[in-house]
Amino acid sequence: MKKSIIVSIAAAALFLTGCNDFLDKDPRDTFQNNLSFWNTASTVQSYCNKFYDNYAGYSQNGGFGWFYFKNISDDQASLVNGGFLDWEFTTVPNTSSYWNNGFTEVRRANYVIQNVASSTLTAAEKTKYTAIARLNRAWSYYQLVREYGDVEWINYPITDPEKDENVRGKRTDRDVVMDSVAQDLDFAISNLPADVADKTQWSKEMAEAMKSDICLFEGTFCKYRNAADNGKAPDAARAERYLKASQAASEFLIKSGKYKLSPNYGQIYNSANLMSDNNAKDEIIFYRNYEKDKVMHGLIDYTCSSTQMSGITKDAFDAFLFLDGKPLATTTLDTNDEAVANKDGNYSIEHILKNKDKRLSVLIDSIVCFKGHGWRRVKEDGSASKQNMTSSTGYTIRKFDNTTLEDYYRNNTNTGYTDAPLYWYAVVLLNEAEAKAELGTISQTDLDNTVNQLEKRAGLPGLTLNPEADPANNMGVSNLLWEIRRCRRCELMLDNWYRYWDLIRWHQLDNADTEKYPNTNRGANLSYVKDVESTLDANKYIVPNSKKRIYKNKYYLYPVPSSELDLNKNIDQNPLWK
């Protein structure tokens, strides 16, 4: 699908336009919903290819994707138009793309499921397209449940809003919806092709990876949720069932022997062609393909441009272990994090990076740059980039940059063509370790076969079943779970919106409160720097934002848009938003 998908997606756009949610009375689809359309495999394939847009990757057409840009967490101190990035919603909106787009994609999937069943396609084609549609219906409902909790489950396309009573239906219990999501995933796993050569194609392995993620979310969410914040009390039996399902999906992929880690962390994030990169392709399960001068993104530009970028926080910086395997509080290695002047007149933190988890040196530059003191990243050939960078925290993001590309393709908001991983082996290893640790069944062999592979790649000693306590553990979990969560945080930092939803499912969203945890609004240590234009605290750490992001328990769910409440009197607002 790599090259053909570009044409297919463009064609599919002619068949289905954007729309409001399915409660709106106006017809949404501009394609001709007739037998000829559904009897032709090529048009159904084009229609299904449009689902690919739901996996945002590094963005499309200069917009924002799910890497780097989804930055409400304790990992980034973000700036939006020079201001502070607050919670996604602090008041009830009139409309929301999260709600509208989610139900648009549900309806798209239901169109496929209903119409291919009565088409003249072959039995194999019907099964294939139904599996693709059910996979993507599962994905869309998973997003809606994460965001809104209870949402109406609809398993057919509403074609007559005037007569169909489900247009004004009640919201379905989120647990019931998630059980339906699991059924859709199982159908997709049983009926999608395995061992596809093109990893932009829907496959059994991609569906297993999705199940590994979704069931881990559901299992931990149901274990840690509470009625006051999430509307439902913990459910240990349900949590165990979904954690075991996540474990089974992860083990399928691990035992298949089809995947292995890239030798060097970071290679899967900045490849111009993941499938021709021998060091990266074996880690990829499913990815978003971009192509030079055809379909491109803006992520590289946002992380190496003259516009101030959103840097990682001191809290994120301090999460990375030292090379002795110990955290900041107990390491015997040098912990001095002050940025010191080098011979070029820039300010370096190379002295501490060389003592820390190697992933940190891939994630950020060794030179800090801040308001009043920019820096041009050094490219692969030794020359300096054209753009003078600054960061909100001093820590600049280099993980996604490919300095071998021409400057034009690095420094414009819609010219990047590096591929984006969507499901990859490192995540599966993390999911397996966490699920088993939550179930209480993890062994040292399990650790060695999962997270310790990642720790080894990062230059760290492996975890044991009884790691020493870290005084920074503020999550009320065992030392082992804390360290597995730390490994996940460091491995996936700024990746695919993982951190925000991890905090949600662990019931730790208050970690993003900058008043409660000040290091989520601090950056680099500039004690040695004179004439700093950035705001510093009493200890000379950059303070990116004068405003504070204050946690409220209502933020565990998004508010239902007010327009939807007006359209359908049978649905209520989420309780804490009333």
N, C-alpha and C positions, 0 to 999 in steps of 0.2 A: 504493500500500500504506500510505500515511501513517496514515490513521485506521483503515482496515480491518485493518491488521496487528496492532493491539492486540487485537482480538477474535480474530483468527486464531491468534496465538501462545497466547492463553489456551486456545483450543479444542484446539490441538495438544498442550498439556500434559496433556490428558486421554488422549491416544493413546500417549504415550511418557513414562514416568516415569524419574527418575534411577536409575542403577544402577552397580554395580561393572563392572570390565572384562569382556570377553567370555570370560574364563577361568572366571568364576564360573558354577556349574552352574544357578543358578536362572533362570527365565525373566525377561526384563527388560521386555518390552513389555506394557502392559495393554490396548492397543487390540485390537480383534478383527481378527486377520490373516486376512481372508477375501476372496473375490473381490468382494463388494459394496463393501468399503472401497476397494480399488484400482481398481475400475471407475468410481468417482465422482470427477470432477475436483476438486470443491470440497474433499473430504476429503484428497485427495493434496496439494492446494495448502496446506491448513492444516498438514499434516504437514511439508511443505517449509518453511513459514514459520518453523518452530521452529529451523531453521538460523540464523536471524537472531540468535538469542541468543549464537551463538559469537563475534560481533563486539561486544565488551564496551562499547566507547565510553566514556561517562562513568559507566557502571554501571547497575544496575537494582535497584529496591527497597532503596535505601540502601546497597548493597554497594560494593565497590571495582571500578573499571574499569581501562582500560589507559592512560588519561591521568592524569598526576600520581601515581597510586598505585603504579605499577610503578617503584620508585625506587631499585633497587640499581644504582648506576652512579657515575660521577664528577660527576654533575650535581646531585644532591640529598644533603643531610645529613639523614637521616630519623630520626624518632623513632616508636617503636611502644609505646604504653602507658607513655610516659616512659622507655623504654629504647632501646638502639641497634638499628638494623635491620641484621642480619648477612646472610650469603648465604642464598639460598632454602632450601638444605639444607646442613647441616654434618655430619649423621649420616644413616644410612639409615633412612627412615621405614617404618612398617608398611604404610601405604597412602598414596596420593597422588591428589588430585583431578586433577592434570595427566594422569596415566596413565589413571585411570578415565574421566574425562570425554572424553578424546581418543578412546578406543576405543568409548565409547558413541556418539559422533557418527559414527565410521566405520561402526558397525553400522546406525545410522539411514540413512546414505546407501546402504549396500548393500541394505537393505530396499527402498528406492525403486527402485534400479537393477534388481533382480531381479523385483519384482512388477509394475511398470508394463509390463515387456516382455511379460508374459503376460495383461495386462488387455485390456479392450475399449475403452480410450481410443483416440482418434484417433491416427494416426501422428504428427501435429504435437504433440499433447499428450504422447505417449510421449517424443518427442525432447526436448521442453522440460523435462520433469521429470527425465529422465535427465541432462541437461546440468546442471541445478541440483544434483542429487545428486553428480555427479562433481566439480563445482566445489568443493563443500563437503567431499567426501572428500579432495580435494587439500589443502584448507586444514587439515583435521584431521590428516592425515599429516605435513604440513609442520611443524605445531606439535610433534608427537610426535618427529620426527626432530631438530628443533632441540634438544629437551629431552633425549632419551635416546639419540640415535644410531641404532643398529640396532633396528628394531622389526618384528614380524611383519606382513607384508603379507597382508591378507585382502580379497578382492574379492567376497565374497558373505556373506549373513547366516547365522551359525551358529544353526540352529534345534534341533539335537539334540546337545547337549553330550556326551551319553553315547556317541554313536557317531562323532562327527566328530573325526578324528585331528588336525585343525588346532587344536583346543582346547588341545592340548599341543604346538603347533608351535614350531619354533626361530625366533629372531629373524632377520629378513631384513637383508642388508647395506644400510646406509643409502643408499648410492649407487643401488642397485637400486630402493629405495623412492622416492627422489627422481626417478628416471627415470619411474616410474609416475605420480608426481604431475604431472610435465610432460605426460604423455600425457592425463591427466584434464583439465588446464588447456586443452590444445589442443582437446579435444572440446567443452568448454564454450564456448570462444571461437568455434568453428565453428557452434554450434547455439543459443546464447542470442540473444534478440532484440537488435537494435541500436537506438540512439536512443530509449530508453524515456523517457517524460516524467517518470515518478516515479523519482527517484534513490535510493529505498529498494528498488527492484526489482532482481533479478538481471539483468544485461545483459552483452552482449559487451564493452562498454567497461569495466565493473567487472572482468570476467575478465582483460582485457588489463592493467589496473592491478595486479591480483593477480599476474599472471605477471611483470610488470616488477619487483615487489618480490621474489618468491620466487626468480626466476632471478638477480637481483643477489646475494641472499644466497648461493645455491648457488655461483655463480661465484667470488665472493671467498672464501667459506669454503674451497673446494677449492684455491684459490691459496695461501692463507696457513696452512692447517692443518698439523699435524705428527703423526707417528705416536705420539710420546710422550704428547701431551695429548689428541689427537682420535681416536687409533686408526688413522689412515690418513695416509700421506704426501701431500704436495701432488701435484696432478694438473693439469698445465698445460693439457693438451688439453681435459680436462673443464671446467676453469675458463673457457677461451676459448669453448667451446660455449655454456655457460650465460650468460656475459656478452653474447655476441652475441644470445642469445634475449631477454635483458632489454632490450638496446638496441632490438631490433625491436619489442617490445611498447610501449616508451616512445615510439618514433617513430611508431607507429600512432596513438597518442593525440595526440601533438603535431601531426602532419600533418593530423589530422582537422579541425582548426580549430574544434572544439566547445568548447574550454576556454580560459580566460584567467585570469590572476591577479587577485584582488581588489586594488583600488588601495591599500588599507591593510592591512598585516600585522596579523593578530589578529582581523579581522572574521569569519572562518569559525569561530572558537572560542566565541563567546558570543552567537550569534544565536538568538532565540526561534523563528525559522522560517527555516531556511537557504534554502528555495525561494522565499520571498517577499522575501528580502533581495537587492535588485538588485546590491549591491556584493560579494556573497559567492557567489551561486548558480552563477556561471559557472566558479568554481574547483573545484566539487564534482563528483566522479565517483560516489561512493556514500557514504551517510551513515546515521547512526542517528537516527531521529526520536523525540523525546519530546513529550508533550502535557500541557499544564496540567491538573492534577487527575485525570490518567488514568495515564500512564506517565511516571515522573519519576526523577530521580537526585539524588545528594548531593554532587556535585563542588564546586559553588559554595560550599556551606556549609563544606566542608573547607578551602577556601582563603580564607575571610573570617570565621571563627568565633573564639570565645574560646579554643577548644582550640588549643594551639600547633601550627602547621603546619610541614611539612617544607620549609625554604627551599632555594634553590639555593646551591651552594658557591662559595667564592672561585675555585676552579678553573674553574667554569662562568662566573662573572662575568668572569674575565680572558680567557676564550675569545673574547669579542666584540671585534671590531676597533674601532679609533677611526675617526672620520669621514675621516681622511686615508688610510684603507685599510691602516693599519699596526697591528701588534700592540703589546702593552704594552711590549715590549723596545725597539722602534725608533721609536715615534711621537714626534712633536715637540709634540703637544698635551698639555694638563695631565692628568697621571695621578693626581693626588691623590684617593684614594678614602676619605678620612676623613669619617665622618658628622658634620656640623656642625649646631649648634643653629640653629633658625630662630625667627622672631618668635612662633610658637605654642608654643614650648617643646618641639618635636619635633626629630628629628635627620634631616637631609636629605642625600641624595647626588645631588641634582639637578645640581650643578656638574659631576660627572663623566658623568652620564647624557647630558647635552646634547652631550658630545664623542664619544659612542660610537654604534655600530650602533643604529638606531632600534628594532630588535626587542627590545632589552633593556628599553627603557622601556615596552614593551607587556607584557613578561613579568613585570616586578616593579614595585612602587611606588617612588616617589622618596623616601619616608619609610621609614627602617628602624625596626623595632620588635622588641623582645626581652624576655626575662624581666625583669620589674620596670618595663618601660616599654612599655605597649601603645599602640595607635593605632587610631582608627576611620577606615576608608577613606571618602573623600569621594565622594558619589554624584553622578550626572549633574546633579541639581537643585541641587547645592551644599551639601546637608545632609550630616551625618555618619551613617555606618552605625551601627546599634545595637550591633554586636559590637566589642569591644575586642580587637584582634588582636595576637598575638606570633608570631615565627618562630624556628625552631631556629637559623637563621644570621643573623637580622636582616633578611634579604631576603624580603619577602612576595610571594606569587604572585597576580598580578591578571589574568593572561591569560584566565582562564576566567570571570571575574565579569562579570555584566551588571547594572550599577548602576541601570538603569531599571526592573528588576523590583521588585515590592513586597518588603519585608524578609522577610515570611513565606516567600516562595519562594526567597529567597537564604540564609536562616539556619536551615534544617532539613535533616536528612540524607536526606530523600526527597521534596523539593518542588521541586527544580530542573527546569526544562523547556527549557533551551537544547539545541539539536541538536548532535550530535557528528559531525565529519567522520571518515570511515573510510578512504577513498581520495580524494586530491585532487591537483590539478594541480602544486602546488609539489613534491610528492614525486616525481612523474613526471620533472620537470625535473632534480631532484637525481640520480635513478637514471640518467637518460640521460648526464649529465655524468660521473658516476663510472664507469659501464660503459665509456664511450669512453676515459676517462683510463687505466683499468686495461688496456684493450686496446692503448693507445698510438696510437690513431687520432684523438684529439680535435684539433680545430682552433680557431682564435680565433673563427670563426663559430659553432662549436658552443658555446663558452663564452658568447658573446653571446646565443645563443638559449635558454640554459638557466640556469645559476647566475647569470649577470650580470643577468638579469631580477630575480632575488631580491635580489641585492646592490643594484641600483638602487632597489628598493622600500625597502630598509633604509637608504638614504641613503649608500651606499658606492660608491667607484669600482669599475669592473669588474675582474675578474681577467684577467691576461694568461697566456700559455703559460709564461712564466718569471718567476713572482713571486719577490720577494726572500725569503731564508731567514728563518724565525722560529726564534730560539734555543729556543723552547718545543717544537719538533717532536721528540717522543720516540717516534715510531712507526716510524722507519726507512724512511719513504717519501719520494718526491720532494716538492719544495716545492709543486708543483701539486696533487698528491693530498692533501697536508696541508691546503691551503686549501679544496679541494672538501669534504673531510671536516669542516673547521671550519664552512663554510657550512651543511652538513647538520646539524651539531650545534646551531648557533644557530637555524636555521630550525625545527627539530623538537624543541626542548628541552621535555621533559616530555610529549611526544606519543606515544601509541599504542605504548609499550614499545619505541620504536625504538633508543634509545641503548644499552641493555643488549645487544640482539642485534647492533647494529653492532660493539660491542667484541668480541663472540664471533666474528663472521665475519671481522673484521680480525686476529684472534688478539691482541687487546690487552686482555683481561679484567683483567690485573694493574693497569690504570689505575684500577680501583675499590678498590685496596688503599690504605687510609688511612695506613698506616705508610710505604709507599714514596712516596706522593704526598700529603703532609700537607695541601695545599690542598683536597683532597677532604673534609677534616674541619675546614675553617675557613669563617668567614662574613665579616660586615661588619667594617670597621675602626672601632673605638670609641675611638680615641685621645683625642678631645675630650670623651668622656662620663665623668661622675663617678658614683660610687656604683652601679656596674654589678653586678647580681646574676648575670649570665651569666659563665661561665668564659672568661677571655681568655688568649691566649698572650703571650709576651714582647713581641710587636709590637702588642699590643692588638687582635688579631683574635679574634672569637668562636670558641670551640672547642665545637661543639655536643655532642660525645660524649666521655666519658672512655675508653670502650672503643675498640678498633681493629678494623677489618675487614681481615683478613689473607688475601691471595690464596693459593690452592693450585691446582695445575694440574688437580686432579680436578673443579673447579667448572665446567669447560667442558661437562660433562654432568651431568644429574641422576642420582641413584642409582635403580635399579629398586627399587620397594617390596618389602620382604621377604616380604609376603604373596603376591606374584606368583611369587617364587622357590619358595615352599612349594607353590603350586598347580601349577606347571609346572617340572619338573626339567630340561626341555630348554632353558631359558633361563638365562643366566649374568648375574651382576652386572657392571656396567661395571667394567673392570679397575682403575681407580684408586680405586674404592670398596670393593674387597675387603679 
